Amino acid sequence: MRIKKTLNMGRTKFPMRGNLPVKEVERQKVWEENKVYEKRQKLNEGKPSFVLHDGPPYANGNIHMGHAMNKISKDFIVRSKSMMGFRAPFVPGWDTHGLPIEQQLKKEGVDRKTLSVAEFREKCREYALKQVNKQREDFKRLGISAEWDNPYLTLNPEFEAQEIRVFGKMVEKGLIYKGRKPVYWSWSSESALAEAEVEYHDVTSPSAFYGEKVIDGNGVLDNDTYMVVWTTTPWTIPGSEGITISANFEYSVVQHDDDPRKFVIASELLNQDAELFGWSDVKTLKTVKGSELENIKAQHPFDENRELVVMLGDFVTLDAGTGLVHTAPGFGEDDYKVGLKYGLDVFAPVDAKGYLTKEAGEDFEGVFYEDANQISLDKLKASNALIKQMDYEHSYPFDWRTKKPIIFRATPQWFASVDKIRTDILNAIDDVEFMPEWGQKRLHNMIRDRGDWVISRQRVWGVPLPIFYGEDDEAIMTPETIEHVAKLIEKHGSNIWFEKDAKDLLPEGFTSEHSPNGKFRKETDIMDVWFDSGSSHQGVLATRDYLTYPSDLVLEGSDQYRGWFNSSLITSVAVDNQAPYKHVISQGFTLDGKGHKMSKSLGNVIVPNDVIKQMGAEIIRLWVLSADTSADVRVSMGSFQQMSESYRKIRNTLRFLLSNVTDFDPKQNTVPFDELESIDQYMEIKANQFTKEILDDYAKYNFNDIYKKVIKFITTDLSAFYLDIAKDVIYIEEADGHKRRSMQTVLYDIVVRLAKLLTPVIPHTTEEVWEYLHEDEEFAQLSEMPAVNYYDGQNAILENWERFMKVRSNVYKSLEIARDNKLIGKSFEAHVKLYVTDGVHAELSNLNADIRQAMIVSKLDILPISEADESADDYDEVKVKIEKAEGEVCPRCRMIKTDIGEDNDFPMLCAHCAEIIRHDYPEAIEEGLEE
């Protein structure tokens, strides 16, 4: 008989290589066929509910790495909650309306002019559904567990109907109104934009300092005085209606050089402006308080028929300019507000495409607004009003979709009042937990500072505003008409609004004082897409009885403080006076390895599908676990290669554990904790502590900490310690002996714990592990998280073994020195003389363990520290001396022994190995042994 046959060598069919790109697909098919998600939901019926509400990604194109990070993070939460005693359904959603889909169809050659609105909308719908299916397959390939067959789509009739009802409730509360005020206007999209659809870029604009002549100084200023105003948008001067100053600033009336004119400038800015203008010999004639200048009249610089009024406003600063601001109520939010106070016209002579109209004057008619800058400057020069022209660098809003600059333009729009419920919204934010904590202040400040919400859009692919107009052009928005439209849309979809005439969309027999002849027309604008997704708390949470409103959690990118976090909060408070979520987690963006934003033009985009084809989805999932997603996350192919190494370490550890419990049946071979060997008790306690930490981190969404702790447990506690020792027990000891079964009890428990704890992260791998275990559940995903056990006397066990670990560390340092000095090679060649104090000796004795075996050396002597000589390595309470072990190498246990040959039947073995073979393989006595 060969000696190798007498060893209990680890054996398993669990493959070393995962072949993830192929095996993951096969496993996902098994999950789908066996309806694992549905079984998990059934299993959790009656348990406490936990609902993570999915913020809908936009249905356009394949998913990118940011999508992957977002959905995988959600999957960690949903899977872990499901295994931690919660009913945690996950309904994925998609945002399916909006301009990008209209633009995409145009790019694909769809000629909108040849189609009716309803026909074009149907093509938009078909396109959106194709994109949903494409992204759904991408998400499923990542291993995301969700209700994929019944997602929520903002184009679904039942969702659209709920959105209409949200609008109706806001109408009832007096929050919806029509106004003509400046809004973000995208001339490239020909539509108003919401704040969330705007991004800022640095630009250089032509700025102008110019004088506007006083024509009625109210006894404070002479009529030959000029108010020096400043603007960075000279093209808006045709819309100028006034001059805004601060009531609290001091203003100087000055003359310079030989110019007979008098000029008014904020006193604090006078010196720097005079230097900028090239003025010398500046004389201050008098100073006045800003409040004294209110209602003074001035002449428009190149429109003799227009009179400007001096107004007081709190938006004027001394950061730049002159302290006097050119004010055009039709072209700016602040201008509009102050103009409203002073009864000014809202004059905006620019069309939807950004071209000035004839109302701006014949020199400007038909001119694109950017080109109109130069015309204004030329006219200022011609009228001798221009004092200084210079380029000015500043941040300016752009349409986030077309990447073109926008303008502020007063147009008739429908608004949702934020101002009326601002206090309620801010109070609702106080009831929400945020992670990171600064998110609460960020959202609070955004709501505090934002204006009313422009909810109308001049497009066709979206949910219609359910508004009718009478013959007198008064808007009709009654509970009756809105609910009737909601029911029609619920039954037929929103296309019915565009297919039917107004009379066919009204309740039968409807009459109104606004239409004595029974003639009505309907609104043609649609709702802002942020109103779509912002209504999801009603369209999804409040209508599906297995979900809860408000949701327990939302998790999205940090840009959603301006977007979905914001819009859904406003509508929820408006409808129900509460936040739609209890907890908000925000994540950063995915950047390339150099910290740059990923873009196709830069060629630095990493597509999830490319990584999956090469390495597998588990690698992306593990990368998400490892990343600190609270800030922007850099990602490169090097990141995934590094994760591949971590995955390999985890997989190999799982494989080692499985290979050493193949002959272990937990129902028959488990050793109770009290009867475990001391080292196994220690490791079982450590495994329970590790379990508690991981479960706590799942509960707190500390995924990055989970990654660190898993890697540390595997590399430090297992590979570098317990599993290293395990080989000399599992391979060598009697197959059914207590010592081996004791260690197998712990090894089996650890592999089960790891399989369960890692299922939310790498479910394809843990399901593969599950097939080699003797557990009752059909799938790892249908198991519960491992229990955390506490044992009598565990603190003392931990204390003793932690002390041993310090001593072990000292011994290992001395072994390394001996190895460097060529005294020994492997640690089994060492004879360790360990000199300890009485206290350390007592602690080691309390272990009741084979300390030599735990040190992985052939011989160990524990001696009084007083016996150590100067050649011993000194570690305070411990001194260590390494000598080469005497004796011969036993070919079975590989230790150096002095008792080889004592057993006549097995002369080549040490006494311990001979005794094991005599017990396990009695036939070897007759057959004999050979290497």
Stockholm file with secondary structure:
# STOCKHOLM 1.0

chainA/1-931         MRIKKTLNMGRTKFPMRGNLPVKEVERQKVWEENKVYEKRQKLNEGKPSFVLHDGPPYANGNIHMGHAMNKISKDFIVRSKSMMGFRAPFVPGWDTHGLPIEQQLKKEGVDRKTLSVAEFREKCREYALKQVNKQREDFKRLGISAEWDNPYLTLNPEFEAQEIRVFGKMVEKGLIYKGRKPVYWSWSSESALAEAEVEYHDVTSPSAFYGEKVIDGNGVLDNDTYMVVWTTTPWTIPGSEGITISANFEYSVVQHDDDPRKFVIASELLNQDAELFGWSDVKTLKTVKGSELENIKAQHPFDENRELVVMLGDFVTLDAGTGLVHTAPGFGEDDYKVGLKYGLDVFAPVDAKGYLTKEAGEDFEGVFYEDANQISLDKLKASNALIKQMDYEHSYPFDWRTKKPIIFRATPQWFASVDKIRTDILNAIDDVEFMPEWGQKRLHNMIRDRGDWVISRQRVWGVPLPIFYGEDDEAIMTPETIEHVAKLIEKHGSNIWFEKDAKDLLPEGFTSEHSPNGKFRKETDIMDVWFDSGSSHQGVLATRDYLTYPSDLVLEGSDQYRGWFNSSLITSVAVDNQAPYKHVISQGFTLDGKGHKMSKSLGNVIVPNDVIKQMGAEIIRLWVLSADTSADVRVSMGSFQQMSESYRKIRNTLRFLLSNVTDFDPKQNTVPFDELESIDQYMEIKANQFTKEILDDYAKYNFNDIYKKVIKFITTDLSAFYLDIAKDVIYIEEADGHKRRSMQTVLYDIVVRLAKLLTPVIPHTTEEVWEYLHEDEEFAQLSEMPAVNYYDGQNAILENWERFMKVRSNVYKSLEIARDNKLIGKSFEAHVKLYVTDGVHAELSNLNADIRQAMIVSKLDILPISEADESADDYDEVKVKIEKAEGEVCPRCRMIKTDIGEDNDFPMLCAHCAEIIRHDYPEAIEEGLEE
#=GR chainA/1-931 SS CBGGGGSCCCCCCSCSSCCHHHHHHHHHHHHHHTTHHHHHHHHTTTSCBCCBCCCCCBSSSSCCHHHHHHHHHHHHHHHHHHTTTCBCCCCCEEBCCSHHHHHHHHHTTCCGGGSCHHHHHHHHHHHHHHHHHHHHHHHHHTTCCSCTTSCEETTSHHHHHHHHHHHHHHHHTTCEEEEEEEEEEETTTTEEECGGGEEEEEEEEEEEEEEEEEEECTTTSCTTEEEEEEESCGGGGGGCCEEEECTTSEEEEEECTTCCCEEEEEGGGHHHHHHHHTCCSCEEEEEEEGGGGTTCEEECSSCTTCEEEEEECTTCCSSSSCSCEEECGGGCHHHHHHHHHTTCCCCCCBCTTSBBCGGGCTTTTTCBHHHHHHHHHHHHHHTTCEEEEEEEEEEEEEETTTCCBCEEEEEEEEEECSGGGHHHHHHHHHTSEEESTHHHHHHHHHHHHCCCEECEESCSSSCBCCCEECTTCCEECCHHHHHHHHHHHHHHCTHHHHHSCHHHHSCTTCCCTTCTTCCCEECCCEECHHHHHHTHIIIIITTSTTSCSSBSBEEEEGGGGTTHHHHHHHHHHHHHSSCSBSEEEEECCEECTTSCBCCTTTTCCCCHHHHHHHTCHHHHHHHHHHSCTTSCEECCHHHHHHHHHHHHHHHHHHHHHHHTSTTCCHHHHCCCGGGSCHHHHHHHHHHHHHHHHHHHHHHHTCHHHHHHHHHHIIIIIIIIIIHHHHHHHHTTSCTTCHHHHHHHHHHHHHHHHHHHHHTTTCHHHHHHHHTTSCCSSSSGGGSCCCCCCCCTTHHHHHHHHHHHHHHHHHHHHHHHHHHHTTSCSSGGGEEEEEEECHHHHHHHHHTCSCHHHHHTCSEEEEEEGGGCCTTSEEETTEEEEEEECCSEECTTTCCEESCTTCSTTSTTSCHHHHHHHHHHCTTHHHHCCBC
#=GC SS_cons         CBGGGGSCCCCCCSCSSCCHHHHHHHHHHHHHHTTHHHHHHHHTTTSCBCCBCCCCCBSSSSCCHHHHHHHHHHHHHHHHHHTTTCBCCCCCEEBCCSHHHHHHHHHTTCCGGGSCHHHHHHHHHHHHHHHHHHHHHHHHHTTCCSCTTSCEETTSHHHHHHHHHHHHHHHHTTCEEEEEEEEEEETTTTEEECGGGEEEEEEEEEEEEEEEEEEECTTTSCTTEEEEEEESCGGGGGGCCEEEECTTSEEEEEECTTCCCEEEEEGGGHHHHHHHHTCCSCEEEEEEEGGGGTTCEEECSSCTTCEEEEEECTTCCSSSSCSCEEECGGGCHHHHHHHHHTTCCCCCCBCTTSBBCGGGCTTTTTCBHHHHHHHHHHHHHHTTCEEEEEEEEEEEEEETTTCCBCEEEEEEEEEECSGGGHHHHHHHHHTSEEESTHHHHHHHHHHHHCCCEECEESCSSSCBCCCEECTTCCEECCHHHHHHHHHHHHHHCTHHHHHSCHHHHSCTTCCCTTCTTCCCEECCCEECHHHHHHTHIIIIITTSTTSCSSBSBEEEEGGGGTTHHHHHHHHHHHHHSSCSBSEEEEECCEECTTSCBCCTTTTCCCCHHHHHHHTCHHHHHHHHHHSCTTSCEECCHHHHHHHHHHHHHHHHHHHHHHHTSTTCCHHHHCCCGGGSCHHHHHHHHHHHHHHHHHHHHHHHTCHHHHHHHHHHIIIIIIIIIIHHHHHHHHTTSCTTCHHHHHHHHHHHHHHHHHHHHHTTTCHHHHHHHHTTSCCSSSSGGGSCCCCCCCCTTHHHHHHHHHHHHHHHHHHHHHHHHHHHTTSCSSGGGEEEEEEECHHHHHHHHHTCSCHHHHHTCSEEEEEEGGGCCTTSEEETTEEEEEEECCSEECTTTCCEESCTTCSTTSTTSCHHHHHHHHHHCTTHHHHCCBC
//
